[in-house]
Amino acid sequence: MELWTVDEASHYLKIHPETLRRKTRDKQVPAVKVGPFWRYHPERLRAWVDAGCPSQLEQPSLFDRTEGA
């Protein structure tokens, strides 16, 4: 399974890495914590973008850590 780093995911999303980190901490972007680092499933990020970038409260299924892990 491929996981993207903050830099790879921020490049895909065309946002600054610190913005992505903040949005991830605020549960606005689906991610998993691997040790001290955030990692991103490319397929989940694509689905999240296709859904209009909802927050975890708006669409919890995109943030389910067991799905696709």
C-alpha positions as CSV (number, residue, x, y, z in Angstrom):
1,M,0.0,0.0,0.0
2,E,1.3,3.4,-1.0
3,L,1.3,6.2,1.5
4,W,2.2,9.8,0.7
5,T,4.3,12.1,2.9
6,V,3.1,15.6,3.8
7,D,5.2,17.0,0.9
8,E,3.8,14.6,-1.6
9,A,0.2,15.1,-0.5
10,S,0.6,18.9,-0.3
11,H,2.0,18.9,-3.9
12,Y,-1.0,16.9,-5.1
13,L,-3.4,19.2,-3.3
14,K,-1.5,22.3,-4.3
15,I,-1.3,23.7,-0.8
16,H,1.6,24.6,1.5
17,P,2.8,21.6,3.7
18,E,2.1,23.6,6.9
19,T,-1.4,24.3,5.8
20,L,-1.9,20.6,5.1
21,R,-0.5,19.7,8.6
22,R,-2.9,22.2,10.2
23,K,-5.9,21.0,8.3
24,T,-4.9,17.4,9.1
25,R,-4.7,18.1,12.9
26,D,-8.1,19.9,12.7
27,K,-9.6,16.7,11.1
28,Q,-10.3,18.5,7.8
29,V,-8.1,16.1,5.7
30,P,-8.1,12.3,6.0
31,A,-4.7,11.0,7.1
32,V,-3.0,8.4,9.3
33,K,-0.4,8.9,12.0
34,V,2.7,6.7,11.5
35,G,4.9,7.4,14.5
36,P,5.3,11.2,14.7
37,F,4.5,11.6,11.0
38,W,1.3,12.2,9.0
39,R,0.8,9.9,6.0
40,Y,-1.9,10.1,3.3
41,H,-3.6,7.3,1.3
42,P,-3.6,8.6,-2.3
43,E,-6.9,6.9,-3.1
44,R,-8.6,8.3,0.0
45,L,-7.3,11.8,-0.8
46,R,-8.6,11.5,-4.4
47,A,-12.0,10.4,-3.0
48,W,-12.0,13.2,-0.5
49,V,-11.3,15.8,-3.3
50,D,-14.0,14.2,-5.5
51,A,-16.5,14.5,-2.6
52,G,-15.7,18.3,-2.3
53,C,-13.2,18.2,0.5
54,P,-15.7,17.5,3.4
55,S,-14.6,17.6,7.0
56,Q,-14.6,14.5,9.2
57,L,-18.0,15.7,10.7
58,E,-19.5,16.1,7.2
59,Q,-18.4,12.7,5.9
60,P,-16.8,10.4,8.5
61,S,-16.5,7.4,6.1
62,L,-13.6,9.1,4.3
63,F,-11.7,9.5,7.6
64,D,-12.3,5.9,8.9
65,R,-8.8,4.8,9.7
66,T,-9.7,1.1,9.3
67,E,-10.9,1.5,5.8
68,G,-8.1,0.9,3.2
69,A,-5.5,0.6,6.0
